[in-house]
């Protein structure tokens, strides 16, 4: 079972440690680390990026690069959940646009756990661009 451990450093700074021992700083003031809610967007970006790369490779597409940018809007009142999220995919290579769209669709609708969870409170949209090889 995955485990995340967060230890308070001082102020609003915490050291986060993964079960594998990787560490990073969470900072409620975003001065010396990432904000906690930003981590949800990073998780979504990473989850869907992994899926898209795997799916494109299974489709035998010559993918040379994938960048995922996620932006989110939060509710004005507490608990200030994400209400709108946009995912922009920038993929590089001599790729079939229909296969890129299908890879994104499969990630968002079937494989990405982060997307499935966040979709319960947020409208998730996406766009993509294909850059030449």
TIVO-2410 file (N, C-alpha, C; in nm, 3 decimals):
# residues 133
REC num residu      c1      c2      c3 atome chaine
REC   1      X   0.085  -0.117   0.000     N      A
REC   1      X   0.000   0.000   0.000    CA      A
REC   1      X   0.090   0.124   0.000     C      A
REC   2      X   0.066   0.220  -0.090     N      A
REC   2      X   0.148   0.342  -0.095    CA      A
REC   2      X   0.139   0.418   0.037     C      A
REC   3      X   0.248   0.483   0.070     N      A
REC   3      X   0.253   0.561   0.193    CA      A
REC   3      X   0.323   0.693   0.166     C      A
REC   4      X   0.270   0.798   0.223     N      A
REC   4      X   0.332   0.930   0.217    CA      A
REC   4      X   0.348   0.979   0.360     C      A
REC   5      X   0.465   1.030   0.393     N      A
REC   5      X   0.491   1.081   0.527    CA      A
REC   5      X   0.532   1.227   0.515     C      A
REC   6      X   0.472   1.311   0.597     N      A
REC   6      X   0.503   1.454   0.598    CA      A
REC   6      X   0.541   1.494   0.740     C      A
REC   7      X   0.661   1.553   0.756     N      A
REC   7      X   0.709   1.600   0.885    CA      A
REC   7      X   0.722   1.751   0.883     C      A
REC   8      X   0.670   1.815   0.986     N      A
REC   8      X   0.676   1.960   0.999    CA      A
REC   8      X   0.820   2.002   1.024     C      A
REC   9      X   0.867   2.100   0.946     N      A
REC   9      X   1.001   2.157   0.964    CA      A
REC   9      X   0.989   2.280   1.055     C      A
REC  10      X   0.921   2.383   1.004     N      A
REC  10      X   0.889   2.504   1.082    CA      A
REC  10      X   0.797   2.589   0.999     C      A
REC  11      X   0.739   2.692   1.059     N      A
REC  11      X   0.646   2.778   0.986    CA      A
REC  11      X   0.539   2.693   0.919     C      A
REC  12      X   0.528   2.705   0.788     N      A
REC  12      X   0.435   2.623   0.710    CA      A
REC  12      X   0.510   2.529   0.617     C      A
REC  13      X   0.636   2.496   0.653     N      A
REC  13      X   0.720   2.407   0.572    CA      A
REC  13      X   0.717   2.266   0.629     C      A
REC  14      X   0.712   2.170   0.537     N      A
REC  14      X   0.710   2.029   0.573    CA      A
REC  14      X   0.803   1.953   0.480     C      A
REC  15      X   0.866   1.849   0.532     N      A
REC  15      X   0.943   1.760   0.446    CA      A
REC  15      X   0.856   1.638   0.417     C      A
REC  16      X   0.836   1.611   0.289     N      A
REC  16      X   0.757   1.496   0.246    CA      A
REC  16      X   0.853   1.386   0.204     C      A
REC  17      X   0.821   1.263   0.244     N      A
REC  17      X   0.904   1.148   0.210    CA      A
REC  17      X   0.816   1.038   0.154     C      A
REC  18      X   0.854   0.987   0.038     N      A
REC  18      X   0.780   0.877  -0.023    CA      A
REC  18      X   0.824   0.746   0.039     C      A
REC  19      X   0.750   0.641   0.013     N      A
REC  19      X   0.787   0.509   0.067    CA      A
REC  19      X   0.920   0.461   0.012     C      A
REC  20      X   0.962   0.516  -0.102     N      A
REC  20      X   1.092   0.479  -0.160    CA      A
REC  20      X   1.206   0.564  -0.104     C      A
REC  21      X   1.172   0.666  -0.023     N      A
REC  21      X   1.274   0.749   0.038    CA      A
REC  21      X   1.302   0.880  -0.034     C      A
REC  22      X   1.227   0.910  -0.139     N      A
REC  22      X   1.245   1.039  -0.207    CA      A
REC  22      X   1.185   1.149  -0.121     C      A
REC  23      X   1.252   1.264  -0.116     N      A
REC  23      X   1.203   1.373  -0.033    CA      A
REC  23      X   1.187   1.502  -0.114     C      A
REC  24      X   1.096   1.585  -0.069     N      A
REC  24      X   1.079   1.719  -0.125    CA      A
REC  24      X   1.010   1.805  -0.019     C      A
REC  25      X   1.007   1.935  -0.043     N      A
REC  25      X   0.951   2.029   0.054    CA      A
REC  25      X   0.813   2.075   0.009     C      A
REC  26      X   0.720   2.072   0.102     N      A
REC  26      X   0.588   2.130   0.083    CA      A
REC  26      X   0.587   2.258   0.166     C      A
REC  27      X   0.547   2.369   0.106     N      A
REC  27      X   0.548   2.498   0.175    CA      A
REC  27      X   0.415   2.567   0.153     C      A
REC  28      X   0.342   2.586   0.263     N      A
REC  28      X   0.213   2.654   0.256    CA      A
REC  28      X   0.223   2.797   0.207     C      A
REC  29      X   0.343   2.856   0.213     N      A
REC  29      X   0.362   2.992   0.163    CA      A
REC  29      X   0.431   2.993   0.026     C      A
REC  30      X   0.465   2.875  -0.024     N      A
REC  30      X   0.528   2.858  -0.157    CA      A
REC  30      X   0.657   2.939  -0.172     C      A
REC  31      X   0.734   2.950  -0.066     N      A
REC  31      X   0.860   3.021  -0.073    CA      A
REC  31      X   0.978   2.926  -0.089     C      A
REC  32      X   0.969   2.810  -0.027     N      A
REC  32      X   1.079   2.715  -0.032    CA      A
REC  32      X   1.034   2.576  -0.076     C      A
REC  33      X   0.916   2.568  -0.132     N      A
REC  33      X   0.865   2.439  -0.177    CA      A
REC  33      X   0.732   2.453  -0.247     C      A
REC  34      X   0.678   2.341  -0.284     N      A
REC  34      X   0.553   2.335  -0.359    CA      A
REC  34      X   0.434   2.344  -0.263     C      A
REC  35      X   0.328   2.411  -0.308     N      A
REC  35      X   0.204   2.416  -0.230    CA      A
REC  35      X   0.134   2.281  -0.235     C      A
REC  36      X   0.065   2.247  -0.127     N      A
REC  36      X   0.001   2.116  -0.117    CA      A
REC  36      X  -0.101   2.093  -0.228     C      A
REC  37      X  -0.183   2.190  -0.259     N      A
REC  37      X  -0.284   2.171  -0.364    CA      A
REC  37      X  -0.221   2.162  -0.503     C      A
REC  38      X  -0.105   2.225  -0.520     N      A
REC  38      X  -0.034   2.214  -0.648    CA      A
REC  38      X   0.008   2.070  -0.672     C      A
REC  39      X   0.037   1.997  -0.564     N      A
REC  39      X   0.078   1.857  -0.578    CA      A
REC  39      X  -0.030   1.773  -0.646     C      A
REC  40      X  -0.157   1.808  -0.625     N      A
REC  40      X  -0.264   1.736  -0.693    CA      A
REC  40      X  -0.254   1.755  -0.844     C      A
REC  41      X  -0.221   1.877  -0.887     N      A
REC  41      X  -0.206   1.902  -1.030    CA      A
REC  41      X  -0.084   1.830  -1.086     C      A
REC  42      X   0.025   1.828  -1.009     N      A
REC  42      X   0.144   1.753  -1.051    CA      A
REC  42      X   0.111   1.605  -1.064     C      A
REC  43      X   0.036   1.553  -0.968     N      A
REC  43      X  -0.002   1.412  -0.973    CA      A
REC  43      X  -0.085   1.381  -1.095     C      A
REC  44      X  -0.180   1.468  -1.128     N      A
REC  44      X  -0.261   1.450  -1.248    CA      A
REC  44      X  -0.175   1.455  -1.373     C      A
REC  45      X  -0.086   1.554  -1.381     N      A
REC  45      X   0.000   1.568  -1.498    CA      A
REC  45      X   0.088   1.445  -1.515     C      A
REC  46      X   0.148   1.399  -1.408     N      A
REC  46      X   0.234   1.282  -1.416    CA      A
REC  46      X   0.159   1.156  -1.452     C      A
REC  47      X   0.042   1.138  -1.391     N      A
REC  47      X  -0.039   1.019  -1.416    CA      A
REC  47      X  -0.079   1.009  -1.564     C      A
REC  48      X  -0.131   1.117  -1.618     N      A
REC  48      X  -0.177   1.113  -1.756    CA      A
REC  48      X  -0.060   1.111  -1.855     C      A
REC  49      X   0.051   1.176  -1.820     N      A
REC  49      X   0.169   1.175  -1.908    CA      A
REC  49      X   0.222   1.033  -1.924     C      A
REC  50      X   0.231   0.959  -1.814     N      A
REC  50      X   0.278   0.820  -1.819    CA      A
REC  50      X   0.185   0.738  -1.909     C      A
REC  51      X   0.055   0.754  -1.888     N      A
REC  51      X  -0.042   0.680  -1.970    CA      A
REC  51      X  -0.025   0.710  -2.117     C      A
REC  52      X  -0.016   0.838  -2.152     N      A
REC  52      X  -0.008   0.878  -2.292    CA      A
REC  52      X   0.118   0.821  -2.358     C      A
REC  53      X   0.231   0.825  -2.289     N      A
REC  53      X   0.354   0.768  -2.344    CA      A
REC  53      X   0.337   0.618  -2.367     C      A
REC  54      X   0.285   0.547  -2.267     N      A
REC  54      X   0.266   0.401  -2.280    CA      A
REC  54      X   0.173   0.369  -2.396     C      A
REC  55      X   0.061   0.441  -2.405     N      A
REC  55      X  -0.037   0.413  -2.510    CA      A
REC  55      X   0.019   0.444  -2.648     C      A
REC  56      X   0.087   0.558  -2.663     N      A
REC  56      X   0.145   0.592  -2.793    CA      A
REC  56      X   0.249   0.488  -2.835     C      A
REC  57      X   0.329   0.441  -2.742     N      A
REC  57      X   0.428   0.338  -2.776    CA      A
REC  57      X   0.359   0.208  -2.815     C      A
REC  58      X   0.251   0.171  -2.747     N      A
REC  58      X   0.176   0.051  -2.784    CA      A
REC  58      X   0.113   0.065  -2.923     C      A
REC  59      X   0.078   0.189  -2.959     N      A
REC  59      X   0.023   0.216  -3.092    CA      A
REC  59      X   0.134   0.226  -3.197     C      A
REC  60      X   0.257   0.204  -3.154     N      A
REC  60      X   0.375   0.211  -3.241    CA      A
REC  60      X   0.393   0.349  -3.303     C      A
REC  61      X   0.361   0.451  -3.226     N      A
REC  61      X   0.380   0.588  -3.269    CA      A
REC  61      X   0.522   0.632  -3.229     C      A
REC  62      X   0.592   0.703  -3.318     N      A
REC  62      X   0.730   0.745  -3.290    CA      A
REC  62      X   0.735   0.870  -3.201     C      A
REC  63      X   0.687   0.857  -3.080     N      A
REC  63      X   0.681   0.971  -2.987    CA      A
REC  63      X   0.823   1.006  -2.941     C      A
REC  64      X   0.856   1.135  -2.951     N      A
REC  64      X   0.989   1.184  -2.913    CA      A
REC  64      X   0.986   1.272  -2.790     C      A
REC  65      X   0.868   1.319  -2.752     N      A
REC  65      X   0.859   1.404  -2.634    CA      A
REC  65      X   0.715   1.425  -2.593     C      A
REC  66      X   0.694   1.439  -2.464     N      A
REC  66      X   0.560   1.469  -2.412    CA      A
REC  66      X   0.577   1.569  -2.297     C      A
REC  67      X   0.506   1.680  -2.307     N      A
REC  67      X   0.499   1.778  -2.200    CA      A
REC  67      X   0.351   1.796  -2.166     C      A
REC  68      X   0.320   1.793  -2.038     N      A
REC  68      X   0.182   1.811  -1.994    CA      A
REC  68      X   0.177   1.930  -1.899     C      A
REC  69      X   0.092   2.026  -1.931     N      A
REC  69      X   0.074   2.146  -1.848    CA      A
REC  69      X  -0.069   2.142  -1.796     C      A
REC  70      X  -0.084   2.152  -1.665     N      A
REC  70      X  -0.217   2.147  -1.603    CA      A
REC  70      X  -0.243   2.278  -1.530     C      A
REC  71      X  -0.359   2.337  -1.555     N      A
REC  71      X  -0.401   2.456  -1.483    CA      A
REC  71      X  -0.534   2.425  -1.414     C      A
REC  72      X  -0.555   2.487  -1.301     N      A
REC  72      X  -0.678   2.460  -1.228    CA      A
REC  72      X  -0.737   2.583  -1.164     C      A
REC  73      X  -0.871   2.584  -1.157     N      A
REC  73      X  -0.945   2.688  -1.084    CA      A
REC  73      X  -1.003   2.624  -0.961     C      A
REC  74      X  -0.997   2.697  -0.850     N      A
REC  74      X  -1.049   2.644  -0.724    CA      A
REC  74      X  -1.172   2.722  -0.679     C      A
REC  75      X  -1.255   2.655  -0.600     N      A
REC  75      X  -1.374   2.719  -0.543    CA      A
REC  75      X  -1.331   2.836  -0.455     C      A
REC  76      X  -1.416   2.935  -0.442     N      A
REC  76      X  -1.385   3.053  -0.361    CA      A
REC  76      X  -1.402   3.029  -0.212     C      A
REC  77      X  -1.482   2.928  -0.176     N      A
REC  77      X  -1.507   2.900  -0.034    CA      A
REC  77      X  -1.446   2.766   0.004     C      A
REC  78      X  -1.420   2.751   0.132     N      A
REC  78      X  -1.359   2.627   0.183    CA      A
REC  78      X  -1.454   2.510   0.163     C      A
REC  79      X  -1.403   2.396   0.123     N      A
REC  79      X  -1.265   2.354   0.123    CA      A
REC  79      X  -1.186   2.390  -0.003     C      A
REC  80      X  -1.233   2.479  -0.086     N      A
REC  80      X  -1.161   2.530  -0.203    CA      A
REC  80      X  -1.107   2.420  -0.294     C      A
REC  81      X  -1.195   2.328  -0.328     N      A
REC  81      X  -1.159   2.218  -0.419    CA      A
REC  81      X  -1.139   2.273  -0.560     C      A
REC  82      X  -1.072   2.195  -0.643     N      A
REC  82      X  -1.061   2.232  -0.784    CA      A
REC  82      X  -1.199   2.213  -0.848     C      A
REC  83      X  -1.242   2.314  -0.922     N      A
REC  83      X  -1.372   2.307  -0.991    CA      A
REC  83      X  -1.356   2.298  -1.142     C      A
REC  84      X  -1.245   2.347  -1.193     N      A
REC  84      X  -1.213   2.339  -1.336    CA      A
REC  84      X  -1.065   2.309  -1.349     C      A
REC  85      X  -1.036   2.216  -1.438     N      A
REC  85      X  -0.897   2.180  -1.466    CA      A
REC  85      X  -0.882   2.168  -1.617     C      A
REC  86      X  -0.774   2.226  -1.668     N      A
REC  86      X  -0.743   2.210  -1.810    CA      A
REC  86      X  -0.606   2.144  -1.824     C      A
REC  87      X  -0.601   2.043  -1.908     N      A
REC  87      X  -0.477   1.971  -1.934    CA      A
REC  87      X  -0.435   2.000  -2.077     C      A
REC  88      X  -0.315   2.052  -2.094     N      A
REC  88      X  -0.260   2.077  -2.227    CA      A
REC  88      X  -0.146   1.978  -2.251     C      A
REC  89      X  -0.158   1.902  -2.358     N      A
REC  89      X  -0.056   1.805  -2.396    CA      A
REC  89      X   0.021   1.862  -2.514     C      A
REC  90      X   0.152   1.859  -2.506     N      A
REC  90      X   0.237   1.895  -2.620    CA      A
REC  90      X   0.321   1.771  -2.648     C      A
REC  91      X   0.294   1.708  -2.762     N      A
REC  91      X   0.364   1.585  -2.797    CA      A
REC  91      X   0.450   1.612  -2.920     C      A
REC  92      X   0.564   1.546  -2.923     N      A
REC  92      X   0.659   1.569  -3.032    CA      A
REC  92      X   0.684   1.439  -3.106     C      A
REC  93      X   0.682   1.449  -3.238     N      A
REC  93      X   0.713   1.334  -3.323    CA      A
REC  93      X   0.625   1.334  -3.446     C      A
REC  94      X   0.652   1.243  -3.535     N      A
REC  94      X   0.573   1.225  -3.656    CA      A
REC  94      X   0.454   1.137  -3.619     C      A
REC  95      X   0.352   1.199  -3.558     N      A
REC  95      X   0.243   1.126  -3.494    CA      A
REC  95      X   0.110   1.143  -3.567     C      A
REC  96      X   0.029   1.040  -3.561     N      A
REC  96      X  -0.107   1.042  -3.616    CA      A
REC  96      X  -0.196   1.114  -3.514     C      A
REC  97      X  -0.256   1.228  -3.552     N      A
REC  97      X  -0.340   1.303  -3.458    CA      A
REC  97      X  -0.453   1.220  -3.399     C      A
REC  98      X  -0.511   1.129  -3.477     N      A
REC  98      X  -0.620   1.045  -3.425    CA      A
REC  98      X  -0.569   0.953  -3.314     C      A
REC  99      X  -0.447   0.905  -3.327     N      A
REC  99      X  -0.390   0.817  -3.225    CA      A
REC  99      X  -0.352   0.896  -3.100     C      A
REC 100      X  -0.307   1.019  -3.118     N      A
REC 100      X  -0.277   1.105  -3.003    CA      A
REC 100      X  -0.406   1.133  -2.927     C      A
REC 101      X  -0.511   1.171  -2.998     N      A
REC 101      X  -0.640   1.198  -2.933    CA      A
REC 101      X  -0.691   1.074  -2.860     C      A
REC 102      X  -0.677   0.958  -2.921     N      A
REC 102      X  -0.723   0.832  -2.858    CA      A
REC 102      X  -0.641   0.802  -2.733     C      A
REC 103      X  -0.511   0.825  -2.737     N      A
REC 103      X  -0.426   0.801  -2.620    CA      A
REC 103      X  -0.470   0.891  -2.504     C      A
REC 104      X  -0.497   1.017  -2.534     N      A
REC 104      X  -0.542   1.111  -2.431    CA      A
REC 104      X  -0.677   1.068  -2.375     C      A
REC 105      X  -0.767   1.032  -2.464     N      A
REC 105      X  -0.901   0.989  -2.422    CA      A
REC 105      X  -0.893   0.866  -2.331     C      A
REC 106      X  -0.814   0.767  -2.370     N      A
REC 106      X  -0.800   0.646  -2.288    CA      A
REC 106      X  -0.742   0.678  -2.151     C      A
REC 107      X  -0.642   0.767  -2.148     N      A
REC 107      X  -0.585   0.806  -2.020    CA      A
REC 107      X  -0.689   0.871  -1.932     C      A
REC 108      X  -0.756   0.972  -1.984     N      A
REC 108      X  -0.849   1.050  -1.904    CA      A
REC 108      X  -0.973   0.972  -1.863     C      A
REC 109      X  -1.021   0.881  -1.948     N      A
REC 109      X  -1.147   0.812  -1.920    CA      A
REC 109      X  -1.130   0.674  -1.859     C      A
REC 110      X  -1.014   0.611  -1.876     N      A
REC 110      X  -1.001   0.473  -1.832    CA      A
REC 110      X  -0.884   0.448  -1.736     C      A
REC 111      X  -0.767   0.502  -1.765     N      A
REC 111      X  -0.647   0.460  -1.692    CA      A
REC 111      X  -0.600   0.553  -1.581     C      A
REC 112      X  -0.613   0.683  -1.595     N      A
REC 112      X  -0.554   0.776  -1.499    CA      A
REC 112      X  -0.640   0.787  -1.372     C      A
REC 113      X  -0.588   0.732  -1.264     N      A
REC 113      X  -0.659   0.734  -1.136    CA      A
REC 113      X  -0.678   0.877  -1.084     C      A
REC 114      X  -0.578   0.961  -1.103     N      A
REC 114      X  -0.589   1.100  -1.057    CA      A
REC 114      X  -0.702   1.171  -1.128     C      A
REC 115      X  -0.714   1.149  -1.258     N      A
REC 115      X  -0.822   1.210  -1.335    CA      A
REC 115      X  -0.958   1.161  -1.286     C      A
REC 116      X  -0.969   1.033  -1.259     N      A
REC 116      X  -1.096   0.976  -1.211    CA      A
REC 116      X  -1.138   1.039  -1.079     C      A
REC 117      X  -1.042   1.061  -0.989     N      A
REC 117      X  -1.075   1.122  -0.859    CA      A
REC 117      X  -1.111   1.270  -0.873     C      A
REC 118      X  -1.028   1.344  -0.946     N      A
REC 118      X  -1.051   1.487  -0.958    CA      A
REC 118      X  -1.177   1.520  -1.037     C      A
REC 119      X  -1.215   1.432  -1.128     N      A
REC 119      X  -1.335   1.453  -1.208    CA      A
REC 119      X  -1.461   1.460  -1.121     C      A
REC 120      X  -1.454   1.408  -1.000     N      A
REC 120      X  -1.570   1.410  -0.910    CA      A
REC 120      X  -1.604   1.551  -0.861     C      A
REC 121      X  -1.506   1.642  -0.863     N      A
REC 121      X  -1.533   1.779  -0.820    CA      A
REC 121      X  -1.504   1.882  -0.928     C      A
REC 122      X  -1.429   1.843  -1.030     N      A
REC 122      X  -1.385   1.941  -1.130    CA      A
REC 122      X  -1.425   1.899  -1.271     C      A
REC 123      X  -1.458   1.999  -1.351     N      A
REC 123      X  -1.476   1.978  -1.494    CA      A
REC 123      X  -1.336   1.974  -1.554     C      A
REC 124      X  -1.302   1.864  -1.621     N      A
REC 124      X  -1.169   1.850  -1.679    CA      A
REC 124      X  -1.179   1.858  -1.831     C      A
REC 125      X  -1.101   1.949  -1.888     N      A
REC 125      X  -1.095   1.964  -2.033    CA      A
REC 125      X  -0.951   1.943  -2.076     C      A
REC 126      X  -0.932   1.924  -2.206     N      A
REC 126      X  -0.795   1.908  -2.254    CA      A
REC 126      X  -0.780   1.966  -2.395     C      A
REC 127      X  -0.655   1.991  -2.430     N      A
REC 127      X  -0.619   2.030  -2.565    CA      A
REC 127      X  -0.483   1.967  -2.591     C      A
REC 128      X  -0.446   1.960  -2.719     N      A
REC 128      X  -0.314   1.907  -2.749    CA      A
REC 128      X  -0.258   1.971  -2.874     C      A
REC 129      X  -0.125   1.968  -2.881     N      A
REC 129      X  -0.053   2.014  -2.999    CA      A
REC 129      X   0.050   1.908  -3.031     C      A
REC 130      X   0.073   1.891  -3.159     N      A
REC 130      X   0.177   1.800  -3.203    CA      A
REC 130      X   0.289   1.882  -3.267     C      A
REC 131      X   0.408   1.869  -3.213     N      A
REC 131      X   0.525   1.936  -3.270    CA      A
REC 131      X   0.597   1.840  -3.362     C      A
REC 132      X   0.650   1.888  -3.474     N      A
REC 132      X   0.721   1.798  -3.565    CA      A
REC 132      X   0.847   1.739  -3.501     C      A
REC 133      X   0.885   1.625  -3.554     N      A
REC 133      X   1.005   1.557  -3.502    CA      A
REC 133      X   1.129   1.642  -3.526     C      A
***
